[in-house]
């Protein structure tokens, strides 16, 4: 549970961020027993979706006498377009709000408010989870690719009553209510005993209804897994090739500035530059090839030791088709063996620090649900000699997440690999 849930005021309205979201079983929903269980966990407030099978919870809220509304439910209610969406807004006191939605419902773990570093880590985790998925990105800080510009002041306005937080009744209040109910039932029992007796006889002869089965998550999971696998054609070998081609196109020295580092993630690379003899204006007057953005980053008060950073696109050119579905991938044991062998071969020609993790289930659904065709993923990394970069072939079931070099004799490369579960 996120202990940092707090409210932010916009005009006369107060919105709560940082709630924990849980999917309830269809037999639970928000009945009194469920609320009592939440109260025993030390929780005091909740908000729920229309079907009351998806609940957001948090503990104490300062100055809770005034009405407060769930920021995540408000976005889902009034600003969602459906599908996968990510909202990132600047908040007072240099805080950042991050809220993710899927099918107009909050994504557990992505109702957050905190500092910029924590927010950027959460954004990177979200982008890794939904690689290859069509994502709508909305915000006012410029932290997201293809960001749809909307200010927090515009978005958080005039919430509906359905998004309002409700207080979980205390155990004492529940006991008093139950006591009055028992007393009332005792008074009525004498008057209606004969009706109750007849009703019990009737109910004994009626068939007992069977409990509804929870929805099967397997179809949606398989569709998402297949979509992830189809994106391997762009995030694996071809993405690495695009990074390498960009690196070869950039000069090591430019307008009196020396490149000190190149770091690539997704379809973008950042180059860091250190002043040698030119001025900042000299650099801006003639930018390096393919530059889309430039930042001036002074590190101290010395005007002669300043830094620049440029951003460059690295969109891969995909040739041919990759995997069509998760079942086309190698099995867990085969993929682990093949990628281990690939890394071992690289070490024989100069690679260092090669590592590989055993694959775990990718994006598992609610605990206790058995997956029929689970997709598994694990991390790998290596420090590779620069001379091998143009000829390196990344296995087709692997992706590359980051390439980084300080322009020495090697570069660091890391990514994931994807496999299917071993068949029994």
C-alpha positions in Angstrom: 0.0 0.0 0.0 1.2 3.5 -0.8 1.6 5.3 2.5 2.1 8.6 0.8 -1.5 9.2 -0.4 -2.3 12.9 -0.1 -4.7 15.5 -1.4 -4.0 18.4 -3.8 -6.4 21.3 -4.0 -7.6 22.8 -7.3 -9.9 25.8 -6.6 -12.5 24.5 -4.2 -12.0 20.8 -5.1 -9.5 18.4 -3.4 -8.2 15.3 -5.3 -6.3 12.4 -3.6 -3.3 10.8 -5.3 -1.3 7.8 -4.2 -4.1 5.3 -3.5 -3.7 1.5 -3.7 -6.0 -0.2 -6.2 -7.3 -3.7 -5.8 -9.4 -6.0 -8.0 -12.0 -7.8 -5.8 -13.4 -11.2 -6.5 -16.9 -11.1 -8.1 -18.2 -12.8 -4.9 -16.7 -10.0 -2.7 -17.5 -6.6 -4.1 -18.0 -3.8 -1.6 -20.2 -5.6 1.0 -19.9 -5.0 4.8 -17.6 -7.9 5.3 -15.1 -6.5 2.7 -15.2 -3.1 4.3 -14.6 -4.6 7.8 -11.6 -6.5 6.4 -10.1 -3.3 5.0 -10.7 -1.5 8.3 -8.8 -4.2 10.1 -5.8 -3.5 7.8 -5.8 0.1 9.2 -7.4 1.6 6.1 -9.9 4.5 6.5 -11.0 5.6 3.0 -12.0 4.0 -0.2 -13.3 4.9 -3.7 -14.7 2.4 -6.2 -15.6 2.1 -9.9 -19.2 1.8 -11.1 -19.2 -2.0 -10.8 -17.7 -1.9 -7.3 -15.3 -4.7 -8.1 -12.3 -2.4 -8.3 -11.5 -0.4 -5.2 -9.0 2.3 -4.3 -7.9 2.5 -0.6 -5.7 4.6 1.6 -5.2 5.3 5.3 -5.7 8.6 7.1 -6.1 11.9 5.1 -5.2 15.2 6.8 -8.2 17.6 7.2 -10.6 14.9 6.0 -13.8 16.7 7.0 -13.9 18.4 3.6 -15.0 16.3 0.5 -12.2 14.7 -1.4 -12.2 12.9 -4.7 -10.0 10.2 -6.3 -7.8 11.8 -9.0 -7.4 8.4 -10.8 -11.2 7.9 -10.9 -11.8 11.5 -12.0 -9.4 11.0 -14.9 -11.0 7.7 -15.9 -14.5 9.3 -15.6 -14.0 12.6 -17.5 -10.7 12.4 -19.5 -10.2 8.8 -20.5 -10.5 7.8 -24.2 -10.2 4.0 -23.4 -7.2 1.8 -24.0 -3.9 2.3 -22.3 -3.2 5.9 -21.1 -0.5 7.6 -19.0 -1.1 11.0 -17.3 1.8 13.0 -15.9 1.3 16.4 -14.3 3.4 18.9 -12.3 2.1 19.5 -8.8 2.8 22.0 -6.0 6.0 21.8 -4.0 7.9 20.3 -7.0 6.0 17.1 -6.9 4.9 15.0 -9.9 1.6 13.1 -10.3 1.7 9.8 -12.4 -1.6 8.0 -13.1 -2.0 5.1 -15.6 -5.4 3.8 -16.9 -6.3 0.7 -18.9 -9.8 0.5 -20.4 -10.8 3.6 -18.3 -9.7 1.9 -15.0 -6.7 2.8 -12.8 -3.7 0.5 -13.2 -2.6 -0.9 -9.8 0.8 0.6 -8.8 0.4 3.7 -11.0 -1.6 6.1 -8.8 1.4 8.1 -7.6 2.6 11.5 -6.3 6.2 12.1 -5.3 9.5 13.7 -6.5 10.8 13.9 -10.1 13.2 11.0 -9.7 10.6 8.6 -8.4 8.1 9.7 -11.1 10.7 9.1 -13.9 11.4 5.6 -12.6 7.7 4.8 -12.6 7.3 6.2 -16.1 10.2 4.0 -17.3 8.6 1.0 -15.6 5.3 1.7 -17.3 6.9 2.1 -20.8 8.7 -1.2 -20.4 5.4 -2.9 -19.4 3.6 -1.6 -22.4 6.3 -1.7 -25.1 4.6 -2.3 -28.5 1.2 -1.2 -27.1 -0.6 1.9 -28.4 -0.4 4.3 -25.5 -2.1 7.7 -25.1 0.3 10.1 -23.2 -1.1 13.2 -21.5 0.7 15.8 -19.4 2.1 19.3 -18.8 5.8 18.6 -18.0 7.2 17.4 -21.4 8.4 14.1 -19.9 6.5 11.9 -22.3 7.0 11.1 -26.0 4.2 12.4 -28.2 2.7 14.1 -25.2 -0.8 15.5 -25.5 -0.6 18.8 -23.7 -3.2 19.4 -21.0 -2.6 21.3 -17.7 -3.4 19.9 -14.3 -5.5 23.1 -13.6 -7.7 22.2 -16.7 -8.0 18.5 -15.9 -8.8 18.6 -12.2 -12.0 20.5 -12.2 -15.7 19.8 -11.3 -15.5 16.1 -10.2 -18.6 13.9 -10.2 -20.0 12.5 -7.0 -19.2 9.0 -8.1 -15.4 9.7 -7.7 -15.8 10.9 -4.1 -13.9 9.1 -1.3 -16.0 7.4 1.3 -15.0 6.6 4.9 -14.8 2.9 5.9 -17.0 2.4 9.0 -15.2 1.7 12.2 -15.6 -1.6 14.0 -17.3 0.2 16.9 -19.9 1.8 14.6 -20.5 -1.5 12.9 -21.1 -3.3 16.3 -23.6 -0.6 17.4 -25.4 -0.9 14.1 -25.5 -4.7 14.3 -26.8 -4.5 17.9 -29.7 -2.3 16.9 -30.4 -4.6 14.0 -30.4 -7.7 16.3 -32.7 -5.9 18.7 -35.1 -4.9 16.0 -35.1 -8.4 14.6 -35.9 -9.8 18.1 -38.9 -7.5 18.4 -40.2 -8.5 15.0 -39.5 -12.2 15.4 -42.6 -12.7 17.6 -44.9 -11.0 15.2 -43.7 -12.7 12.0 -42.6 -16.1 13.3 -45.2 -18.0 11.4 -44.3 -16.2 8.2 -40.6 -16.9 8.7 -41.3 -20.6 9.4 -43.3 -21.0 6.2 -40.6 -19.1 4.2 -37.9 -21.4 5.6 -39.9 -24.5 4.4 -40.2 -22.9 1.0 -36.5 -22.1 0.7 -35.5 -25.7 1.7 -37.2 -27.0 -1.5 -35.6 -24.4 -3.8 -32.3 -25.3 -5.6 -29.3 -23.5 -4.3 -27.8 -21.0 -6.8 -24.2 -21.7 -7.8 -21.6 -19.0 -7.2 -20.7 -17.1 -10.4 -17.3 -18.0 -11.8 -14.7 -15.2 -12.0 -13.9 -13.9 -15.5 -11.1 -15.8 -17.3 -8.1 -13.5 -17.8 -6.4 -15.8 -20.3 -7.9 -14.4 -23.6 -6.9 -10.8 -22.8 -3.5 -12.0 -21.5 -2.7 -14.0 -24.6 -3.7 -11.0 -26.8 -1.3 -8.8 -24.9 1.5 -11.4 -25.0 1.1 -11.8 -28.7 1.3 -8.0 -29.2 4.4 -7.9 -27.1 6.0 -10.7 -29.1 5.2 -9.0 -32.5 7.1 -5.9 -31.4 10.3 -7.9 -31.0 11.0 -7.2 -34.7 11.6 -3.5 -33.8 13.1 -3.6 -30.3 15.8 -6.3 -30.9 18.4 -6.5 -33.6 17.0 -3.7 -35.8 16.9 -1.3 -32.9 20.6 -2.1 -32.1 21.4 -1.5 -35.7 19.7 1.9 -35.7 21.7 2.9 -32.6 25.0 1.8 -34.1 24.3 3.7 -37.4 23.5 6.9 -35.5 26.7 6.5 -33.4 28.7 6.2 -36.6 27.0 9.3 -38.1 27.9 11.5 -35.1 31.3 13.3 -35.0 33.5 12.9 -31.9 34.4 16.6 -32.0 32.1 19.4 -33.2 32.5 23.2 -33.2 35.2 23.0 -30.4 33.2 20.6 -28.3 34.1 16.9 -27.6 31.6 14.1 -27.2 32.0 12.3 -23.8 29.1 9.9 -23.7 26.4 8.4 -25.9 23.3 6.8 -24.3 20.4 5.3 -26.3 17.0 4.1 -25.1 14.0 3.2 -27.2 14.1 5.2 -30.4 16.2 8.1 -29.1 19.9 8.7 -28.2 21.4 11.4 -26.0 25.0 12.7 -26.6 26.9 14.6 -23.9 29.4 17.2 -25.0 32.3 18.9 -23.1 33.7 22.2 -24.1 37.3 22.2 -25.5 37.6 25.6 -27.0 34.4 26.7 -28.8 31.5 28.7 -27.4 27.9 27.6 -26.7 26.7 29.9 -29.6 29.2 28.2 -32.0 27.7 24.9 -31.2 24.0 26.1 -31.5 24.8 27.8 -34.8 25.7 24.5 -36.4 24.3 21.5 -34.6 25.5 17.9 -35.1 23.7 15.7 -37.7 20.1 14.6 -36.9 19.8 16.8 -33.7 16.2 17.2 -32.6 16.8 18.9 -29.2 19.7 20.6 -27.4 20.2 21.4 -23.7 22.8 23.7 -22.1 23.9 22.0 -18.8 26.4 24.1 -16.8 27.8 22.0 -13.9 29.3 24.8 -11.9 30.1 28.5 -12.0 33.1 28.1 -14.3 32.1 29.4 -17.7 34.9 27.4 -19.4 33.9 24.0 -18.1 30.3 23.6 -19.4 28.4 20.8 -20.9 25.8 20.3 -23.6 23.4 17.5 -24.4 21.9 16.7 -27.8 19.1 14.3 -28.6 18.9 12.3 -31.9 16.2 10.0 -33.3 17.2 6.3 -33.8 14.1 4.7 -35.4 14.8 1.1 -36.6 14.2 0.0 -40.1 12.4 -3.3 -39.9 13.2 -5.9 -42.6 10.9 -8.9 -42.8 8.6 -10.3 -40.2 9.4 -11.5 -36.6 7.3 -13.7 -34.4 3.6 -13.7 -34.8 2.5 -15.1 -31.4 4.0 -16.1 -28.1 3.8 -19.8 -28.9 6.4 -19.2 -31.7 9.0 -18.4 -29.2 11.6 -20.9 -27.9 10.7 -22.7 -24.7 12.1 -21.4 -21.4 14.9 -24.0 -21.2 15.8 -23.6 -24.9 15.8 -19.8 -24.8 17.9 -19.7 -21.7 20.4 -22.1 -23.2 20.6 -20.2 -26.5 21.1 -16.8 -25.0 23.6 -18.1 -22.5 25.6 -19.6 -25.4 25.4 -16.3 -27.3 26.8 -14.3 -24.4 29.5 -17.0 -23.8 30.6 -16.7 -27.5 30.8 -12.9 -27.1 33.0 -13.3 -24.1 35.5 -15.3 -26.2 35.9 -12.3 -28.5 36.3 -9.7 -25.8 33.0 -9.1 -24.1 33.0 -8.6 -20.3 30.5 -8.6 -17.5 28.1 -10.8 -19.4 25.0 -11.7 -17.3 21.6 -13.3 -17.7 18.7 -13.8 -15.3 16.3 -16.8 -15.4 13.0 -15.8 -17.0 9.9 -15.1 -14.9 6.3 -14.7 -15.8 5.6 -11.5 -17.8 2.9 -9.3 -16.4 1.1 -12.0 -14.3 -2.6 -11.3 -13.6 -4.2 -11.5 -10.2 -2.6 -14.0 -7.8 -4.2 -17.4 -7.9 -5.2 -17.3 -11.6 -3.7 -20.1 -13.7 -2.3 -19.0 -17.0 -2.6 -21.5 -19.9 0.1 -20.0 -22.1 2.4 -17.8 -19.9 5.0 -15.5 -21.5 8.2 -15.3 -19.6 10.9 -12.7 -19.7 14.4 -12.2 -18.2 17.1 -9.6 -18.3 20.6 -9.8 -19.9 23.6 -7.4 -20.2 27.1 -7.3 -21.5 30.0 -4.9 -22.0 31.0 -5.4 -25.7 34.1 -4.1 -27.6 33.2 -1.2 -29.9 34.7 -3.0 -32.9 32.0 -5.7 -32.7 29.1 -3.3 -32.8 28.5 -3.2 -36.6 28.5 -7.0 -36.9 26.6 -7.9 -33.7 23.4 -9.9 -34.3 21.0 -9.8 -31.4 18.9 -13.1 -31.1 15.4 -12.7 -32.5 13.7 -13.5 -29.2 15.7 -10.8 -27.4 15.2 -7.0 -27.1 17.6 -4.2 -26.4 16.6 -1.6 -23.8 19.8 0.5 -23.4 23.1 1.2 -25.1 25.7 3.3 -23.3 29.4 4.2 -24.1 31.9 6.8 -22.8 33.7 6.4 -26.1 36.4 4.1 -24.7 37.1 0.7 -26.1 33.7 -0.8 -25.3 30.0 -0.1 -24.8 27.4 -1.4 -22.4 24.3 -3.2 -23.9 21.3 -4.5 -21.9 17.9 -5.8 -22.7 15.3 -8.6 -22.1 14.6 -11.9 -23.7 11.2 -13.6 -24.1 10.4 -17.3 -24.0 7.3 -19.5 -23.5 6.9 -22.0 -20.6 8.4 -25.4 -21.0 5.8 -28.0 -22.0 5.3 -30.8 -19.5 
